Amino acid sequence: MIEVRGLSKHFGTTRAVDGVSFDVQSGQVLGFLGPNGAGKTTTMRVITCYLQPTAGSVLVDGLDVTENALEVRRRIGYLPESAPLYHEMNVYDYLQYITEIRKIPSSKRRAAIRRAVESCALGEVLTKNIGQLSSGFRQRVGLAQAIIHDPEILILDEPTRGLDPNQIVEIRSMIRELGRKKTVIFSTHILQEVQAVCDRVMIINQGKVVFDGSKEEMAYGLSGKERVYLELRANGNASEQLQTIEQVETVRVLSEQDGKIRLQVETARGSDVRDKIFAQAVEHGWTLLEMRRDNTSLEEVFRELTK
């Protein structure tokens, strides 16, 4: 649905996006991550035709964003970081106004509004002015305007910014539901949202893509290894004994205190050696106090890639 090839965008001497390339398949939910100023919003604005690329190409459903901007915009629902809402209008009138801007046929406008209202749970506030709504409901109205023309692609820039925890859960749930039917790109600083919503993660830093893969691949960290954390009481050299297990690559002693030893066992991805570690503990009479898989947290990987 989206093909980006060698995309660059300069603002004077500032290179905001630097040779970015990626694809987004139909029905995929892509989490677009990066620190402030990394180039996320600029990339999204080029995809949505709000900015022209300095170099490279962007195709949306086979259409070039520089040559077919209006056709591309018809296929995209866009929620910018600050949703363009008219606070003096009530919710229904605003959505009616959006259907007119989107040139939805008059015979289909009521059904389009009803569908957006149901998807975003806005029924109880239809007659209220947008300016009187909570930030959570205003964000829902922004999401409703993005989906009212039933686009195939949704581009959402920081959709949960400024919301309280309950509102964040509600918006995540809506995005997850929409992602079952549409192609979604959304940017966020909240890594828990990646776990909750995304099929795929892309991290951009200083205008370049520094990671592109699944949540699971990101959780393995940059080493791409499985890790098992152990705490045990052992007689003899436990680290040497564990090293004899076939799939084990390294054993690292983290600490030794009061007769307890803490170890980190590293294996190739896909190798689960916990049953073999347990067998070693039984064979050598170790007291196994704790054993768990110890994948790198998303926060650790993010910091390492963007520091």
Secondary structure as UniProt FT lines:
FT   STRAND          2..11
FT   TURN            12..13
FT   STRAND          14..24
FT   TURN            26..27
FT   STRAND          29..33
FT   TURN            36..37
FT   HELIX           40..47
FT   TURN            48..49
FT   STRAND          55..60
FT   TURN            61..62
FT   STRAND          63..64
FT   TURN            65..67
FT   HELIX           69..75
FT   STRAND          76..79
FT   TURN            87..88
FT   HELIX           91..101
FT   TURN            102..103
FT   HELIX           106..119
FT   TURN            120..121
FT   HELIX           123..125
FT   TURN            126..127
FT   HELIX           130..132
FT   HELIX           135..147
FT   TURN            148..149
FT   STRAND          153..157
FT   TURN            159..162
FT   HELIX           165..178
FT   TURN            179..181
FT   STRAND          183..188
FT   HELIX           191..197
FT   STRAND          200..205
FT   TURN            206..207
FT   STRAND          208..214
FT   HELIX           215..219
FT   TURN            220..224
FT   STRAND          225..233
FT   HELIX           238..243
FT   TURN            246..247
FT   STRAND          248..257
FT   TURN            258..259
FT   STRAND          260..268
FT   TURN            269..270
FT   HELIX           274..284
FT   STRAND          287..293
FT   HELIX           298..306
//
